[in-house]
Amino acid sequence: NVFPIEMPTLRDRPEDVPEIIQDLLERLDQDGHGRFEFTSDAIVALSQYPWPGNIRELSNLIQRLAILHPNASVSVQDLPQKFM
């Protein structure tokens, strides 16, 4: 803690979720780990989730969905129950 950097939690900035999702999707694609997209209803649901695990939880979800739904459009029905 020589120089602490304070950042608001993801739950305190839901307006950033779509942009973070896009960045994580692009990184997955660039790394060759799969490609998919979210429907607008899925983005809304993910933006409303309180994210107790913060960005790491979001990143893990996206990696899991890339495996489960390669080259697909992921809708809110495809999300785990806790995100609906």
C-alpha distances in whole Angstrom, upper triangle without the diagonal:
4,5,5,9,11,14,17,18,21,24,23,24,27,29,26,27,30,29,26,29,31,28,28,31,32,29,31,34,33,32,36,34,37,38,38,38,38,40,39,40,37,35,35,35,32,31,32,30,27,24,23,21,20,21,21,24,26,25,27,29,30,31,33,35,35,37,39,40,41,42,43,42,40,41,40,42,40,37,36,37,34,34,37
4,6,10,13,16,19,21,24,26,25,26,29,30,28,29,32,30,28,31,32,29,29,33,33,30,33,36,34,33,37,36,38,39,40,40,40,42,41,42,40,37,38,38,34,33,34,33,30,27,26,24,23,23,24,27,28,28,29,32,33,33,35,37,38,39,41,43,43,44,45,44,42,43,42,45,43,40,39,41,37,37,40
4,6,10,13,16,18,21,24,22,23,26,27,25,27,29,27,25,28,30,27,27,31,31,29,31,34,32,32,35,35,37,37,38,38,37,40,39,40,37,34,35,35,32,30,32,30,28,26,24,23,21,21,22,25,26,26,28,31,31,31,34,36,36,38,40,41,41,42,43,42,40,41,40,43,41,38,38,39,36,35,38
4,6,10,13,15,18,20,19,20,23,24,22,24,27,25,23,26,28,25,25,29,29,27,29,32,31,31,34,33,35,35,36,35,34,37,36,36,34,31,32,32,29,27,28,27,24,22,21,20,18,18,19,22,23,23,25,28,28,29,32,33,34,36,38,38,39,40,40,39,37,38,37,40,38,35,34,36,32,31,35
4,6,10,12,15,18,16,17,20,21,18,20,23,21,19,23,24,22,22,26,26,24,27,30,29,29,32,31,33,33,33,32,31,34,33,33,31,28,29,29,26,24,25,24,22,20,19,18,16,16,17,20,21,21,23,26,26,27,29,31,31,34,35,36,36,37,37,36,34,35,34,37,36,32,32,34,30,29,32
4,7,9,12,15,13,14,17,18,16,18,22,20,18,22,23,21,22,26,26,25,27,30,30,29,33,31,33,32,32,31,30,32,31,31,29,26,26,26,23,21,22,22,19,17,17,16,14,15,17,19,20,20,23,24,25,27,29,30,31,33,35,35,36,37,36,35,33,33,32,35,34,30,30,31,28,27,30
4,6,9,11,10,10,14,15,13,15,18,16,15,18,20,18,19,22,23,22,24,27,27,27,30,28,30,29,29,27,26,28,27,27,25,22,23,23,20,18,19,18,16,14,14,14,11,12,14,16,16,17,20,21,22,24,26,27,28,30,32,32,33,33,33,31,29,30,28,31,30,27,27,28,25,23,26
4,7,8,6,7,11,12,11,13,16,16,14,17,19,18,19,22,23,23,25,27,28,28,31,29,30,29,28,26,25,26,25,25,23,20,20,20,17,15,16,15,13,12,12,13,10,11,14,15,15,17,20,20,21,23,25,26,27,30,31,31,32,33,32,30,28,28,26,29,28,25,25,26,22,21,24
4,5,5,7,9,12,11,11,15,15,13,15,18,17,17,20,22,21,23,26,26,26,29,27,27,27,26,24,22,24,23,23,20,18,18,17,14,13,13,12,9,8,9,9,6,8,11,12,12,14,17,17,18,21,22,23,24,27,27,28,29,30,29,28,25,25,23,26,25,22,22,22,19,17,20
4,5,5,6,9,8,7,11,12,10,12,15,15,14,17,19,19,20,23,24,24,26,24,24,24,22,21,19,20,19,19,17,14,14,14,11,9,11,10,8,6,8,9,5,7,10,10,9,12,14,14,15,18,19,20,21,24,24,25,26,27,26,24,21,21,20,23,22,18,19,20,17,15,17
4,6,6,9,10,9,13,14,13,14,17,18,17,20,22,22,23,26,27,27,29,27,27,26,24,22,19,21,19,18,16,14,13,13,10,8,8,7,5,5,7,9,7,10,13,12,11,14,16,16,17,20,21,21,23,25,25,26,27,28,27,25,22,21,19,22,22,18,18,18,15,13,16
4,6,9,9,10,14,15,14,16,19,19,19,22,24,24,25,28,29,29,31,29,29,28,26,24,22,23,21,20,19,16,15,15,13,11,11,11,8,9,11,13,10,12,15,15,14,17,19,19,20,23,24,24,26,29,29,29,30,31,30,27,25,24,22,25,25,22,22,22,18,17,19
4,5,6,7,11,11,11,13,16,16,17,19,21,21,23,25,26,27,29,27,27,26,24,22,19,20,18,18,17,14,13,14,12,9,10,11,10,10,13,14,11,11,15,15,13,16,19,18,19,22,23,23,24,27,28,27,28,29,27,25,23,22,20,24,24,21,22,22,19,17,19
4,5,5,8,10,10,11,14,15,16,17,20,20,22,24,25,26,28,26,25,23,21,19,16,17,15,15,13,10,10,10,9,5,7,8,8,9,12,14,11,11,15,14,12,15,18,16,17,20,21,20,22,25,25,24,26,26,24,22,19,18,17,20,20,18,19,19,17,14,15
4,6,7,8,10,11,13,14,16,17,19,20,22,23,25,26,28,26,25,23,21,18,16,16,14,15,14,11,10,12,11,7,9,12,12,13,16,17,14,13,17,17,14,17,20,18,18,21,23,21,23,26,26,25,26,26,24,21,20,19,18,22,22,19,21,22,20,16,18
4,6,6,6,9,10,11,12,14,16,17,19,20,21,23,25,23,23,21,19,17,15,17,15,16,15,11,12,13,11,8,11,12,13,12,15,15,12,11,14,15,12,14,17,16,16,19,21,20,21,24,25,24,24,24,23,21,19,19,18,22,22,19,21,22,20,17,19
4,6,5,6,9,10,10,12,14,15,16,18,20,21,23,21,20,18,17,14,12,14,12,13,11,8,9,10,7,6,9,10,11,10,14,13,10,9,12,12,9,11,14,13,12,16,17,16,17,21,21,20,21,21,20,18,16,16,15,19,18,15,17,18,17,13,15
4,6,5,6,9,10,11,12,14,15,17,18,20,21,20,18,16,14,11,10,11,10,11,10,6,8,11,8,7,11,12,14,13,17,17,14,12,15,15,11,12,15,14,12,16,17,16,16,20,20,19,19,19,18,15,14,14,14,18,17,15,18,19,18,15,16
4,5,5,6,9,10,11,12,14,15,17,18,20,19,18,16,15,13,12,14,13,15,14,10,12,14,12,10,14,15,16,15,18,18,14,12,15,15,12,13,16,15,13,16,19,17,17,21,22,20,20,20,19,17,16,17,18,21,20,18,21,23,21,18,20
4,5,5,6,9,10,11,12,14,15,17,18,17,17,15,15,13,13,15,15,16,14,11,13,14,11,10,14,14,15,13,16,14,11,8,11,12,9,9,13,13,11,13,16,15,16,19,20,19,19,19,19,17,16,17,18,21,19,17,19,21,20,16,19
4,5,5,6,9,10,11,12,14,15,17,15,14,12,11,10,9,12,12,14,11,8,12,12,9,10,13,13,15,13,16,15,12,10,12,12,8,8,11,10,8,11,13,12,12,16,17,16,16,16,15,14,12,14,14,18,16,14,16,19,18,14,17
4,5,5,6,9,10,11,12,14,15,15,13,11,10,9,9,12,12,15,13,10,13,15,12,13,16,17,19,17,20,18,16,13,15,15,11,11,14,13,10,13,15,14,13,17,18,16,16,15,15,14,13,15,16,19,18,16,19,22,21,18,20
4,5,5,6,9,10,11,12,14,14,14,12,13,12,13,16,16,18,16,13,16,18,15,15,18,18,19,17,20,18,15,12,13,15,11,10,14,14,11,13,16,15,14,17,19,18,17,17,17,17,16,18,19,22,20,19,21,24,23,20,22
4,5,5,6,9,10,11,12,11,11,11,11,11,12,15,16,18,15,13,17,17,14,15,18,17,18,16,18,16,14,10,11,12,9,7,10,10,7,9,12,12,11,14,16,15,15,15,16,15,15,17,18,21,18,16,18,21,20,18,20
4,5,5,6,9,10,11,10,9,7,7,8,10,13,15,17,14,13,16,17,14,16,19,18,20,18,21,18,17,13,14,14,11,9,12,11,7,9,12,10,9,12,14,13,12,12,12,12,12,15,17,19,16,16,18,21,21,18,20
4,5,5,6,9,10,10,10,8,10,10,13,16,17,20,17,16,19,20,17,18,22,22,23,21,23,21,19,15,16,17,14,12,14,15,11,12,15,14,12,15,17,16,14,13,15,15,15,18,20,22,20,19,22,25,25,22,24
4,5,5,6,9,9,10,10,12,13,15,19,20,22,19,18,21,22,19,20,23,22,23,20,23,20,18,14,14,16,13,10,13,14,11,10,14,14,12,14,17,16,15,15,17,17,17,20,22,24,21,20,22,25,25,22,25
4,6,5,6,5,6,7,9,11,14,18,20,21,18,17,21,21,18,20,23,22,23,20,23,20,18,15,14,15,13,10,11,12,9,8,11,11,8,11,14,13,11,12,14,15,15,18,20,22,19,18,20,23,23,21,24
4,5,5,6,5,5,9,11,14,17,20,22,19,18,22,23,20,22,25,24,26,23,26,23,22,18,18,19,16,13,15,15,11,11,14,13,9,12,15,13,11,10,13,14,15,19,21,23,20,20,22,25,26,23,25
4,5,8,9,9,12,14,17,21,23,25,22,21,25,25,23,24,27,27,28,25,27,24,23,19,19,20,18,15,17,18,14,13,16,16,13,15,18,17,14,14,17,18,19,22,25,26,23,23,25,29,29,26,29
4,6,8,10,13,16,19,22,24,26,23,22,26,26,23,25,28,27,28,25,27,23,22,19,17,19,17,14,15,17,14,12,15,15,12,14,17,17,14,15,18,19,20,23,25,27,23,23,24,28,28,26,29
4,6,8,12,15,18,22,24,26,23,23,26,26,24,26,29,28,29,26,28,25,24,21,19,21,19,15,16,17,14,12,14,14,11,12,15,15,11,12,15,18,18,22,24,25,22,22,24,28,28,26,28
4,7,10,13,16,20,22,24,21,21,24,24,21,23,26,25,26,23,25,22,22,18,17,17,16,13,13,13,11,8,10,11,7,8,12,12,9,11,14,16,16,20,22,22,19,19,20,24,24,23,25
4,7,10,13,17,20,21,18,18,22,22,20,22,25,24,26,23,26,23,22,19,18,18,16,13,14,13,10,8,10,9,6,7,10,9,6,7,10,12,13,17,19,20,16,17,19,23,23,22,23
4,7,11,14,17,18,16,16,20,20,18,20,23,23,25,23,26,23,22,19,19,19,16,14,15,14,10,10,12,10,6,9,11,9,6,5,8,10,11,15,17,18,15,16,19,22,23,21,22
4,7,10,13,15,13,13,17,17,16,18,21,20,23,21,24,22,22,19,19,18,15,14,15,13,9,10,11,8,6,10,10,7,6,5,5,6,7,11,14,15,12,13,16,20,21,18,19
4,7,10,12,10,10,13,14,13,15,18,18,21,20,23,22,21,18,19,18,14,14,15,13,10,12,13,10,9,12,12,9,9,8,6,5,6,9,12,14,12,12,16,19,20,16,17
4,6,8,6,6,10,11,10,12,15,15,18,18,21,20,19,17,18,17,13,14,15,12,10,13,13,10,11,14,13,10,12,11,8,5,5,6,8,11,10,10,14,16,17,13,14
4,5,5,7,9,10,11,13,15,16,19,19,23,23,21,20,21,19,16,17,18,15,13,16,17,13,14,17,16,13,14,13,10,6,6,5,8,10,10,11,15,16,17,14,13
4,5,5,6,9,10,10,12,15,18,18,22,22,21,20,22,20,16,18,20,17,15,19,19,16,17,20,19,16,18,17,14,10,9,8,9,12,13,13,16,17,18,14,13
4,5,5,6,9,10,11,13,16,17,21,21,20,20,22,19,16,19,20,16,16,19,19,16,18,20,18,16,19,18,15,11,9,6,6,9,11,11,14,14,15,11,10
4,5,5,6,9,10,11,14,15,18,18,17,17,18,16,13,15,16,12,12,15,15,12,14,17,15,14,16,16,13,10,7,5,4,8,8,8,11,12,12,9,8
4,5,5,6,9,10,13,13,17,17,16,15,17,15,12,14,16,13,12,15,16,13,15,18,17,16,17,17,15,12,10,8,8,12,12,10,13,15,14,10,11
4,5,5,6,9,12,13,17,18,17,16,19,17,14,17,18,15,15,19,19,16,19,22,20,19,21,21,18,15,12,10,9,12,13,12,14,14,14,10,10
4,5,5,6,10,11,15,16,15,15,17,15,12,15,16,13,14,17,17,15,18,20,19,18,20,21,18,15,12,10,7,10,11,9,11,11,10,6,6
4,5,5,9,9,12,13,12,12,14,11,9,12,13,10,11,15,15,13,16,18,17,17,19,20,17,15,12,11,9,12,12,9,11,11,10,6,8
4,6,8,9,13,14,12,12,15,13,10,14,16,13,14,17,18,16,19,21,21,20,22,22,20,17,15,13,12,15,15,13,14,15,13,9,11
4,6,9,12,14,13,14,16,14,12,16,17,15,16,20,20,18,21,23,22,22,24,25,22,19,17,15,12,15,16,13,14,13,11,8,9
4,6,9,11,10,12,14,11,10,14,15,12,14,17,17,16,19,22,21,21,23,24,22,20,16,15,12,15,15,12,12,11,8,6,8
4,6,9,8,11,13,11,11,14,15,14,16,19,19,19,22,24,23,24,26,27,25,23,20,19,16,18,18,15,14,14,10,9,12
4,5,5,8,9,7,8,11,12,11,13,16,16,17,19,21,21,22,24,25,24,22,19,19,16,19,18,14,13,14,11,10,13
4,5,9,10,8,10,13,13,13,16,18,18,19,21,23,23,24,26,28,27,25,22,22,19,21,20,17,15,15,12,12,15
4,7,6,5,8,10,10,11,13,15,15,17,19,20,21,22,24,26,25,24,21,22,20,21,20,16,15,16,13,13,17
4,6,6,7,9,10,11,13,15,16,17,19,21,22,23,24,26,25,24,21,21,19,22,21,17,16,18,15,14,17
4,5,5,6,9,10,11,12,14,15,16,19,20,21,21,23,23,21,19,20,19,22,20,17,17,19,16,15,18
4,5,5,6,9,10,11,12,14,15,17,18,20,21,23,22,22,19,21,20,22,20,17,16,18,16,15,19
4,5,5,6,9,10,11,12,14,16,17,18,19,22,21,20,17,18,17,19,17,13,13,15,12,12,15
4,5,5,6,9,10,11,12,15,15,16,17,19,18,17,14,16,15,17,15,12,12,15,13,11,14
4,5,5,6,9,10,11,13,14,15,16,18,18,17,15,17,17,19,16,14,14,17,16,14,17
4,5,5,6,9,10,11,12,14,15,18,18,18,15,17,17,18,15,13,12,15,14,13,17
4,5,5,6,9,10,10,12,14,16,15,15,12,13,13,14,11,9,9,12,12,10,13
4,5,5,6,9,10,10,11,13,13,12,10,13,13,15,12,10,11,15,15,12,15
4,5,5,7,9,10,10,13,13,14,13,15,16,17,14,12,13,17,17,15,18
4,5,5,6,9,10,13,13,14,12,14,15,15,11,10,10,14,15,14,16
4,5,5,6,8,10,10,10,8,11,12,12,9,8,10,13,14,13,15
4,6,5,5,8,9,10,9,13,15,15,12,12,13,17,18,16,18
4,6,6,10,10,13,12,15,17,16,12,13,14,18,19,18,20
4,6,10,9,11,10,13,14,13,9,10,11,15,17,16,17
4,6,5,8,7,10,13,12,9,11,13,16,18,16,17
4,5,9,9,13,16,16,12,14,16,20,21,20,21
4,7,9,13,16,16,14,16,18,22,23,21,22
4,6,9,13,13,11,13,16,19,21,19,19
4,6,10,11,9,11,15,17,19,16,16
4,7,8,6,8,11,14,15,13,13
4,5,5,7,11,12,14,11,10
4,5,5,9,9,11,8,7
4,6,8,8,11,10,8
4,7,9,11,10,9
4,6,8,6,7
4,6,6,7
4,5,6
4,6
4
